[in-house]
Amino acid sequence: MPTECIPTCVKSTTFHGLRKGPKLLITGAVHGNELAGTVAIEQTIRDIEEGRIHLTRGSVTFIPRTNPLAVERKSRMGDRNLNRNMCVKAIPQDFEDRVSNVLCPILDTHDVLLDLHSFHSPGEPFVLIGPADNDGDLEPFHQHAQVTIYATS
């Protein structure tokens, strides 16, 4: 039986526009069996690199496999659900704690997060929006008024 390959890093790719603007973070595969976001991110990176998409202001950072252990296992989680407890841990207890210790400082340097998920059951596509502008310790946010959502069915 082959031994599992435990990932040792999280890959990110960042593009910077030449003018000031917002800093966007786009994540995929927080859950390892939700790979639609990963596919979209990888295509978008190629589109930017090959000149089909042009970034003129601000920056965008892509993390196509936010939870690489869950992706390796082809399962929802690695050791646990990353989405349920994401904060910096002085003493990491599991793989997701170590990912959180990398991811949280990256989140802190960005203005907006687009976290791509997918599902396998029937249903209409949907968008969750939040939080509203606030100064709290949990999910502080100051861009709500500037965010516009286009939803199509």
MODELLER restraints for C-alpha pairs under 7 A, 6 or more apart:
rsr = mdl.restraints
at = mdl.atoms
rsr.add(forms.Gaussian(group=physical.xy_distance, feature=features.Distance(at['CA:6:A'], at['CA:69:A']), mean=6.32, stdev=0.5))
rsr.add(forms.Gaussian(group=physical.xy_distance, feature=features.Distance(at['CA:7:A'], at['CA:68:A']), mean=6.26, stdev=0.5))
rsr.add(forms.Gaussian(group=physical.xy_distance, feature=features.Distance(at['CA:7:A'], at['CA:69:A']), mean=6.01, stdev=0.5))
rsr.add(forms.Gaussian(group=physical.xy_distance, feature=features.Distance(at['CA:10:A'], at['CA:66:A']), mean=6.63, stdev=0.5))
rsr.add(forms.Gaussian(group=physical.xy_distance, feature=features.Distance(at['CA:10:A'], at['CA:68:A']), mean=6.93, stdev=0.5))
rsr.add(forms.Gaussian(group=physical.xy_distance, feature=features.Distance(at['CA:11:A'], at['CA:63:A']), mean=6.15, stdev=0.5))
rsr.add(forms.Gaussian(group=physical.xy_distance, feature=features.Distance(at['CA:12:A'], at['CA:61:A']), mean=6.62, stdev=0.5))
rsr.add(forms.Gaussian(group=physical.xy_distance, feature=features.Distance(at['CA:12:A'], at['CA:62:A']), mean=5.48, stdev=0.5))
rsr.add(forms.Gaussian(group=physical.xy_distance, feature=features.Distance(at['CA:12:A'], at['CA:63:A']), mean=4.61, stdev=0.5))
rsr.add(forms.Gaussian(group=physical.xy_distance, feature=features.Distance(at['CA:13:A'], at['CA:61:A']), mean=5.53, stdev=0.5))
rsr.add(forms.Gaussian(group=physical.xy_distance, feature=features.Distance(at['CA:13:A'], at['CA:62:A']), mean=5.19, stdev=0.5))
rsr.add(forms.Gaussian(group=physical.xy_distance, feature=features.Distance(at['CA:13:A'], at['CA:63:A']), mean=6.71, stdev=0.5))
rsr.add(forms.Gaussian(group=physical.xy_distance, feature=features.Distance(at['CA:14:A'], at['CA:59:A']), mean=7.00, stdev=0.5))
rsr.add(forms.Gaussian(group=physical.xy_distance, feature=features.Distance(at['CA:14:A'], at['CA:60:A']), mean=5.64, stdev=0.5))
rsr.add(forms.Gaussian(group=physical.xy_distance, feature=features.Distance(at['CA:14:A'], at['CA:61:A']), mean=4.14, stdev=0.5))
rsr.add(forms.Gaussian(group=physical.xy_distance, feature=features.Distance(at['CA:14:A'], at['CA:62:A']), mean=6.29, stdev=0.5))
rsr.add(forms.Gaussian(group=physical.xy_distance, feature=features.Distance(at['CA:15:A'], at['CA:59:A']), mean=5.57, stdev=0.5))
rsr.add(forms.Gaussian(group=physical.xy_distance, feature=features.Distance(at['CA:15:A'], at['CA:60:A']), mean=5.47, stdev=0.5))
rsr.add(forms.Gaussian(group=physical.xy_distance, feature=features.Distance(at['CA:15:A'], at['CA:61:A']), mean=6.47, stdev=0.5))
rsr.add(forms.Gaussian(group=physical.xy_distance, feature=features.Distance(at['CA:16:A'], at['CA:58:A']), mean=6.06, stdev=0.5))
rsr.add(forms.Gaussian(group=physical.xy_distance, feature=features.Distance(at['CA:16:A'], at['CA:59:A']), mean=4.33, stdev=0.5))
rsr.add(forms.Gaussian(group=physical.xy_distance, feature=features.Distance(at['CA:16:A'], at['CA:60:A']), mean=6.70, stdev=0.5))
rsr.add(forms.Gaussian(group=physical.xy_distance, feature=features.Distance(at['CA:17:A'], at['CA:55:A']), mean=5.24, stdev=0.5))
rsr.add(forms.Gaussian(group=physical.xy_distance, feature=features.Distance(at['CA:17:A'], at['CA:56:A']), mean=4.40, stdev=0.5))
rsr.add(forms.Gaussian(group=physical.xy_distance, feature=features.Distance(at['CA:17:A'], at['CA:57:A']), mean=4.08, stdev=0.5))
rsr.add(forms.Gaussian(group=physical.xy_distance, feature=features.Distance(at['CA:17:A'], at['CA:58:A']), mean=5.16, stdev=0.5))
rsr.add(forms.Gaussian(group=physical.xy_distance, feature=features.Distance(at['CA:17:A'], at['CA:59:A']), mean=5.77, stdev=0.5))
rsr.add(forms.Gaussian(group=physical.xy_distance, feature=features.Distance(at['CA:18:A'], at['CA:56:A']), mean=5.92, stdev=0.5))
rsr.add(forms.Gaussian(group=physical.xy_distance, feature=features.Distance(at['CA:18:A'], at['CA:57:A']), mean=5.72, stdev=0.5))
rsr.add(forms.Gaussian(group=physical.xy_distance, feature=features.Distance(at['CA:19:A'], at['CA:56:A']), mean=6.36, stdev=0.5))
rsr.add(forms.Gaussian(group=physical.xy_distance, feature=features.Distance(at['CA:19:A'], at['CA:57:A']), mean=4.41, stdev=0.5))
rsr.add(forms.Gaussian(group=physical.xy_distance, feature=features.Distance(at['CA:19:A'], at['CA:58:A']), mean=6.31, stdev=0.5))
rsr.add(forms.Gaussian(group=physical.xy_distance, feature=features.Distance(at['CA:20:A'], at['CA:57:A']), mean=5.37, stdev=0.5))
rsr.add(forms.Gaussian(group=physical.xy_distance, feature=features.Distance(at['CA:20:A'], at['CA:58:A']), mean=5.03, stdev=0.5))
rsr.add(forms.Gaussian(group=physical.xy_distance, feature=features.Distance(at['CA:21:A'], at['CA:57:A']), mean=5.02, stdev=0.5))
rsr.add(forms.Gaussian(group=physical.xy_distance, feature=features.Distance(at['CA:21:A'], at['CA:58:A']), mean=3.55, stdev=0.5))
rsr.add(forms.Gaussian(group=physical.xy_distance, feature=features.Distance(at['CA:22:A'], at['CA:58:A']), mean=4.77, stdev=0.5))
rsr.add(forms.Gaussian(group=physical.xy_distance, feature=features.Distance(at['CA:22:A'], at['CA:59:A']), mean=6.54, stdev=0.5))
rsr.add(forms.Gaussian(group=physical.xy_distance, feature=features.Distance(at['CA:22:A'], at['CA:111:A']), mean=6.11, stdev=0.5))
rsr.add(forms.Gaussian(group=physical.xy_distance, feature=features.Distance(at['CA:23:A'], at['CA:58:A']), mean=5.52, stdev=0.5))
rsr.add(forms.Gaussian(group=physical.xy_distance, feature=features.Distance(at['CA:23:A'], at['CA:59:A']), mean=4.79, stdev=0.5))
rsr.add(forms.Gaussian(group=physical.xy_distance, feature=features.Distance(at['CA:23:A'], at['CA:60:A']), mean=5.87, stdev=0.5))
rsr.add(forms.Gaussian(group=physical.xy_distance, feature=features.Distance(at['CA:23:A'], at['CA:110:A']), mean=4.86, stdev=0.5))
rsr.add(forms.Gaussian(group=physical.xy_distance, feature=features.Distance(at['CA:23:A'], at['CA:111:A']), mean=5.14, stdev=0.5))
rsr.add(forms.Gaussian(group=physical.xy_distance, feature=features.Distance(at['CA:23:A'], at['CA:112:A']), mean=6.48, stdev=0.5))
rsr.add(forms.Gaussian(group=physical.xy_distance, feature=features.Distance(at['CA:24:A'], at['CA:59:A']), mean=6.15, stdev=0.5))
rsr.add(forms.Gaussian(group=physical.xy_distance, feature=features.Distance(at['CA:24:A'], at['CA:60:A']), mean=4.67, stdev=0.5))
rsr.add(forms.Gaussian(group=physical.xy_distance, feature=features.Distance(at['CA:24:A'], at['CA:61:A']), mean=6.27, stdev=0.5))
rsr.add(forms.Gaussian(group=physical.xy_distance, feature=features.Distance(at['CA:24:A'], at['CA:110:A']), mean=5.86, stdev=0.5))
rsr.add(forms.Gaussian(group=physical.xy_distance, feature=features.Distance(at['CA:24:A'], at['CA:111:A']), mean=6.07, stdev=0.5))
rsr.add(forms.Gaussian(group=physical.xy_distance, feature=features.Distance(at['CA:24:A'], at['CA:112:A']), mean=4.90, stdev=0.5))
rsr.add(forms.Gaussian(group=physical.xy_distance, feature=features.Distance(at['CA:24:A'], at['CA:113:A']), mean=5.98, stdev=0.5))
rsr.add(forms.Gaussian(group=physical.xy_distance, feature=features.Distance(at['CA:25:A'], at['CA:60:A']), mean=5.76, stdev=0.5))
rsr.add(forms.Gaussian(group=physical.xy_distance, feature=features.Distance(at['CA:25:A'], at['CA:61:A']), mean=4.79, stdev=0.5))
rsr.add(forms.Gaussian(group=physical.xy_distance, feature=features.Distance(at['CA:25:A'], at['CA:62:A']), mean=6.02, stdev=0.5))
rsr.add(forms.Gaussian(group=physical.xy_distance, feature=features.Distance(at['CA:25:A'], at['CA:110:A']), mean=6.31, stdev=0.5))
rsr.add(forms.Gaussian(group=physical.xy_distance, feature=features.Distance(at['CA:25:A'], at['CA:112:A']), mean=6.19, stdev=0.5))
rsr.add(forms.Gaussian(group=physical.xy_distance, feature=features.Distance(at['CA:25:A'], at['CA:113:A']), mean=4.85, stdev=0.5))
rsr.add(forms.Gaussian(group=physical.xy_distance, feature=features.Distance(at['CA:25:A'], at['CA:114:A']), mean=6.19, stdev=0.5))
rsr.add(forms.Gaussian(group=physical.xy_distance, feature=features.Distance(at['CA:26:A'], at['CA:61:A']), mean=6.19, stdev=0.5))
rsr.add(forms.Gaussian(group=physical.xy_distance, feature=features.Distance(at['CA:26:A'], at['CA:62:A']), mean=4.91, stdev=0.5))
rsr.add(forms.Gaussian(group=physical.xy_distance, feature=features.Distance(at['CA:26:A'], at['CA:63:A']), mean=6.29, stdev=0.5))
rsr.add(forms.Gaussian(group=physical.xy_distance, feature=features.Distance(at['CA:26:A'], at['CA:113:A']), mean=5.92, stdev=0.5))
rsr.add(forms.Gaussian(group=physical.xy_distance, feature=features.Distance(at['CA:26:A'], at['CA:114:A']), mean=4.72, stdev=0.5))
rsr.add(forms.Gaussian(group=physical.xy_distance, feature=features.Distance(at['CA:26:A'], at['CA:115:A']), mean=5.77, stdev=0.5))
rsr.add(forms.Gaussian(group=physical.xy_distance, feature=features.Distance(at['CA:27:A'], at['CA:62:A']), mean=5.97, stdev=0.5))
rsr.add(forms.Gaussian(group=physical.xy_distance, feature=features.Distance(at['CA:27:A'], at['CA:63:A']), mean=4.76, stdev=0.5))
rsr.add(forms.Gaussian(group=physical.xy_distance, feature=features.Distance(at['CA:27:A'], at['CA:64:A']), mean=5.78, stdev=0.5))
rsr.add(forms.Gaussian(group=physical.xy_distance, feature=features.Distance(at['CA:27:A'], at['CA:66:A']), mean=6.23, stdev=0.5))
rsr.add(forms.Gaussian(group=physical.xy_distance, feature=features.Distance(at['CA:27:A'], at['CA:114:A']), mean=6.43, stdev=0.5))
rsr.add(forms.Gaussian(group=physical.xy_distance, feature=features.Distance(at['CA:27:A'], at['CA:115:A']), mean=4.84, stdev=0.5))
rsr.add(forms.Gaussian(group=physical.xy_distance, feature=features.Distance(at['CA:27:A'], at['CA:116:A']), mean=5.99, stdev=0.5))
rsr.add(forms.Gaussian(group=physical.xy_distance, feature=features.Distance(at['CA:28:A'], at['CA:37:A']), mean=4.65, stdev=0.5))
rsr.add(forms.Gaussian(group=physical.xy_distance, feature=features.Distance(at['CA:28:A'], at['CA:38:A']), mean=4.96, stdev=0.5))
rsr.add(forms.Gaussian(group=physical.xy_distance, feature=features.Distance(at['CA:28:A'], at['CA:63:A']), mean=6.25, stdev=0.5))
rsr.add(forms.Gaussian(group=physical.xy_distance, feature=features.Distance(at['CA:28:A'], at['CA:64:A']), mean=4.71, stdev=0.5))
rsr.add(forms.Gaussian(group=physical.xy_distance, feature=features.Distance(at['CA:28:A'], at['CA:65:A']), mean=5.54, stdev=0.5))
rsr.add(forms.Gaussian(group=physical.xy_distance, feature=features.Distance(at['CA:28:A'], at['CA:66:A']), mean=5.92, stdev=0.5))
rsr.add(forms.Gaussian(group=physical.xy_distance, feature=features.Distance(at['CA:28:A'], at['CA:115:A']), mean=6.27, stdev=0.5))
rsr.add(forms.Gaussian(group=physical.xy_distance, feature=features.Distance(at['CA:28:A'], at['CA:116:A']), mean=5.10, stdev=0.5))
rsr.add(forms.Gaussian(group=physical.xy_distance, feature=features.Distance(at['CA:28:A'], at['CA:117:A']), mean=6.70, stdev=0.5))
rsr.add(forms.Gaussian(group=physical.xy_distance, feature=features.Distance(at['CA:29:A'], at['CA:35:A']), mean=5.62, stdev=0.5))
rsr.add(forms.Gaussian(group=physical.xy_distance, feature=features.Distance(at['CA:29:A'], at['CA:37:A']), mean=6.52, stdev=0.5))
rsr.add(forms.Gaussian(group=physical.xy_distance, feature=features.Distance(at['CA:29:A'], at['CA:38:A']), mean=6.10, stdev=0.5))
rsr.add(forms.Gaussian(group=physical.xy_distance, feature=features.Distance(at['CA:29:A'], at['CA:64:A']), mean=6.51, stdev=0.5))
rsr.add(forms.Gaussian(group=physical.xy_distance, feature=features.Distance(at['CA:29:A'], at['CA:65:A']), mean=4.90, stdev=0.5))
rsr.add(forms.Gaussian(group=physical.xy_distance, feature=features.Distance(at['CA:29:A'], at['CA:66:A']), mean=5.47, stdev=0.5))
rsr.add(forms.Gaussian(group=physical.xy_distance, feature=features.Distance(at['CA:29:A'], at['CA:67:A']), mean=6.13, stdev=0.5))
rsr.add(forms.Gaussian(group=physical.xy_distance, feature=features.Distance(at['CA:29:A'], at['CA:117:A']), mean=6.97, stdev=0.5))
rsr.add(forms.Gaussian(group=physical.xy_distance, feature=features.Distance(at['CA:30:A'], at['CA:65:A']), mean=6.86, stdev=0.5))
rsr.add(forms.Gaussian(group=physical.xy_distance, feature=features.Distance(at['CA:30:A'], at['CA:66:A']), mean=5.01, stdev=0.5))
rsr.add(forms.Gaussian(group=physical.xy_distance, feature=features.Distance(at['CA:30:A'], at['CA:67:A']), mean=5.10, stdev=0.5))
rsr.add(forms.Gaussian(group=physical.xy_distance, feature=features.Distance(at['CA:30:A'], at['CA:82:A']), mean=6.70, stdev=0.5))
rsr.add(forms.Gaussian(group=physical.xy_distance, feature=features.Distance(at['CA:31:A'], at['CA:67:A']), mean=6.58, stdev=0.5))
rsr.add(forms.Gaussian(group=physical.xy_distance, feature=features.Distance(at['CA:31:A'], at['CA:70:A']), mean=6.33, stdev=0.5))
rsr.add(forms.Gaussian(group=physical.xy_distance, feature=features.Distance(at['CA:31:A'], at['CA:76:A']), mean=4.53, stdev=0.5))
rsr.add(forms.Gaussian(group=physical.xy_distance, feature=features.Distance(at['CA:31:A'], at['CA:77:A']), mean=5.79, stdev=0.5))
rsr.add(forms.Gaussian(group=physical.xy_distance, feature=features.Distance(at['CA:32:A'], at['CA:67:A']), mean=6.52, stdev=0.5))
rsr.add(forms.Gaussian(group=physical.xy_distance, feature=features.Distance(at['CA:32:A'], at['CA:70:A']), mean=4.20, stdev=0.5))
rsr.add(forms.Gaussian(group=physical.xy_distance, feature=features.Distance(at['CA:32:A'], at['CA:71:A']), mean=3.86, stdev=0.5))
rsr.add(forms.Gaussian(group=physical.xy_distance, feature=features.Distance(at['CA:32:A'], at['CA:74:A']), mean=5.44, stdev=0.5))
rsr.add(forms.Gaussian(group=physical.xy_distance, feature=features.Distance(at['CA:32:A'], at['CA:75:A']), mean=5.05, stdev=0.5))
rsr.add(forms.Gaussian(group=physical.xy_distance, feature=features.Distance(at['CA:32:A'], at['CA:76:A']), mean=4.84, stdev=0.5))
rsr.add(forms.Gaussian(group=physical.xy_distance, feature=features.Distance(at['CA:32:A'], at['CA:77:A']), mean=6.22, stdev=0.5))
rsr.add(forms.Gaussian(group=physical.xy_distance, feature=features.Distance(at['CA:33:A'], at['CA:71:A']), mean=6.52, stdev=0.5))
rsr.add(forms.Gaussian(group=physical.xy_distance, feature=features.Distance(at['CA:33:A'], at['CA:74:A']), mean=5.33, stdev=0.5))
rsr.add(forms.Gaussian(group=physical.xy_distance, feature=features.Distance(at['CA:33:A'], at['CA:75:A']), mean=4.96, stdev=0.5))
rsr.add(forms.Gaussian(group=physical.xy_distance, feature=features.Distance(at['CA:33:A'], at['CA:76:A']), mean=5.14, stdev=0.5))
rsr.add(forms.Gaussian(group=physical.xy_distance, feature=features.Distance(at['CA:34:A'], at['CA:117:A']), mean=6.01, stdev=0.5))
rsr.add(forms.Gaussian(group=physical.xy_distance, feature=features.Distance(at['CA:34:A'], at['CA:118:A']), mean=5.19, stdev=0.5))
rsr.add(forms.Gaussian(group=physical.xy_distance, feature=features.Distance(at['CA:34:A'], at['CA:119:A']), mean=6.64, stdev=0.5))
rsr.add(forms.Gaussian(group=physical.xy_distance, feature=features.Distance(at['CA:36:A'], at['CA:118:A']), mean=6.10, stdev=0.5))
rsr.add(forms.Gaussian(group=physical.xy_distance, feature=features.Distance(at['CA:37:A'], at['CA:116:A']), mean=5.06, stdev=0.5))
rsr.add(forms.Gaussian(group=physical.xy_distance, feature=features.Distance(at['CA:37:A'], at['CA:117:A']), mean=6.19, stdev=0.5))
rsr.add(forms.Gaussian(group=physical.xy_distance, feature=features.Distance(at['CA:38:A'], at['CA:64:A']), mean=4.62, stdev=0.5))
rsr.add(forms.Gaussian(group=physical.xy_distance, feature=features.Distance(at['CA:38:A'], at['CA:65:A']), mean=6.38, stdev=0.5))
rsr.add(forms.Gaussian(group=physical.xy_distance, feature=features.Distance(at['CA:41:A'], at['CA:62:A']), mean=6.72, stdev=0.5))
rsr.add(forms.Gaussian(group=physical.xy_distance, feature=features.Distance(at['CA:41:A'], at['CA:64:A']), mean=5.83, stdev=0.5))
rsr.add(forms.Gaussian(group=physical.xy_distance, feature=features.Distance(at['CA:42:A'], at['CA:64:A']), mean=6.80, stdev=0.5))
rsr.add(forms.Gaussian(group=physical.xy_distance, feature=features.Distance(at['CA:47:A'], at['CA:53:A']), mean=5.49, stdev=0.5))
rsr.add(forms.Gaussian(group=physical.xy_distance, feature=features.Distance(at['CA:48:A'], at['CA:54:A']), mean=6.12, stdev=0.5))
rsr.add(forms.Gaussian(group=physical.xy_distance, feature=features.Distance(at['CA:69:A'], at['CA:78:A']), mean=5.05, stdev=0.5))
rsr.add(forms.Gaussian(group=physical.xy_distance, feature=features.Distance(at['CA:70:A'], at['CA:76:A']), mean=6.03, stdev=0.5))
rsr.add(forms.Gaussian(group=physical.xy_distance, feature=features.Distance(at['CA:70:A'], at['CA:77:A']), mean=4.77, stdev=0.5))
rsr.add(forms.Gaussian(group=physical.xy_distance, feature=features.Distance(at['CA:70:A'], at['CA:78:A']), mean=4.13, stdev=0.5))
rsr.add(forms.Gaussian(group=physical.xy_distance, feature=features.Distance(at['CA:78:A'], at['CA:95:A']), mean=6.98, stdev=0.5))
rsr.add(forms.Gaussian(group=physical.xy_distance, feature=features.Distance(at['CA:79:A'], at['CA:94:A']), mean=6.34, stdev=0.5))
rsr.add(forms.Gaussian(group=physical.xy_distance, feature=features.Distance(at['CA:79:A'], at['CA:95:A']), mean=6.15, stdev=0.5))
rsr.add(forms.Gaussian(group=physical.xy_distance, feature=features.Distance(at['CA:79:A'], at['CA:96:A']), mean=6.71, stdev=0.5))
rsr.add(forms.Gaussian(group=physical.xy_distance, feature=features.Distance(at['CA:80:A'], at['CA:96:A']), mean=6.71, stdev=0.5))
rsr.add(forms.Gaussian(group=physical.xy_distance, feature=features.Distance(at['CA:82:A'], at['CA:96:A']), mean=5.59, stdev=0.5))
rsr.add(forms.Gaussian(group=physical.xy_distance, feature=features.Distance(at['CA:86:A'], at['CA:100:A']), mean=5.49, stdev=0.5))
rsr.add(forms.Gaussian(group=physical.xy_distance, feature=features.Distance(at['CA:87:A'], at['CA:100:A']), mean=5.73, stdev=0.5))
rsr.add(forms.Gaussian(group=physical.xy_distance, feature=features.Distance(at['CA:87:A'], at['CA:101:A']), mean=6.93, stdev=0.5))
rsr.add(forms.Gaussian(group=physical.xy_distance, feature=features.Distance(at['CA:87:A'], at['CA:104:A']), mean=6.28, stdev=0.5))
rsr.add(forms.Gaussian(group=physical.xy_distance, feature=features.Distance(at['CA:88:A'], at['CA:100:A']), mean=5.89, stdev=0.5))
rsr.add(forms.Gaussian(group=physical.xy_distance, feature=features.Distance(at['CA:88:A'], at['CA:101:A']), mean=4.74, stdev=0.5))
rsr.add(forms.Gaussian(group=physical.xy_distance, feature=features.Distance(at['CA:88:A'], at['CA:104:A']), mean=6.47, stdev=0.5))
rsr.add(forms.Gaussian(group=physical.xy_distance, feature=features.Distance(at['CA:89:A'], at['CA:97:A']), mean=6.41, stdev=0.5))
rsr.add(forms.Gaussian(group=physical.xy_distance, feature=features.Distance(at['CA:89:A'], at['CA:101:A']), mean=6.46, stdev=0.5))
rsr.add(forms.Gaussian(group=physical.xy_distance, feature=features.Distance(at['CA:92:A'], at['CA:98:A']), mean=5.82, stdev=0.5))
rsr.add(forms.Gaussian(group=physical.xy_distance, feature=features.Distance(at['CA:131:A'], at['CA:141:A']), mean=6.79, stdev=0.5))
rsr.add(forms.Gaussian(group=physical.xy_distance, feature=features.Distance(at['CA:132:A'], at['CA:141:A']), mean=6.85, stdev=0.5))
rsr.add(forms.Gaussian(group=physical.xy_distance, feature=features.Distance(at['CA:132:A'], at['CA:144:A']), mean=5.78, stdev=0.5))
rsr.add(forms.Gaussian(group=physical.xy_distance, feature=features.Distance(at['CA:133:A'], at['CA:141:A']), mean=4.92, stdev=0.5))
rsr.add(forms.Gaussian(group=physical.xy_distance, feature=features.Distance(at['CA:133:A'], at['CA:142:A']), mean=4.82, stdev=0.5))
rsr.add(forms.Gaussian(group=physical.xy_distance, feature=features.Distance(at['CA:133:A'], at['CA:143:A']), mean=6.68, stdev=0.5))
rsr.add(forms.Gaussian(group=physical.xy_distance, feature=features.Distance(at['CA:133:A'], at['CA:144:A']), mean=5.67, stdev=0.5))
rsr.add(forms.Gaussian(group=physical.xy_distance, feature=features.Distance(at['CA:134:A'], at['CA:140:A']), mean=5.38, stdev=0.5))
rsr.add(forms.Gaussian(group=physical.xy_distance, feature=features.Distance(at['CA:134:A'], at['CA:141:A']), mean=5.46, stdev=0.5))
rsr.add(forms.Gaussian(group=physical.xy_distance, feature=features.Distance(at['CA:134:A'], at['CA:142:A']), mean=6.57, stdev=0.5))
rsr.add(forms.Gaussian(group=physical.xy_distance, feature=features.Distance(at['CA:135:A'], at['CA:141:A']), mean=6.79, stdev=0.5))
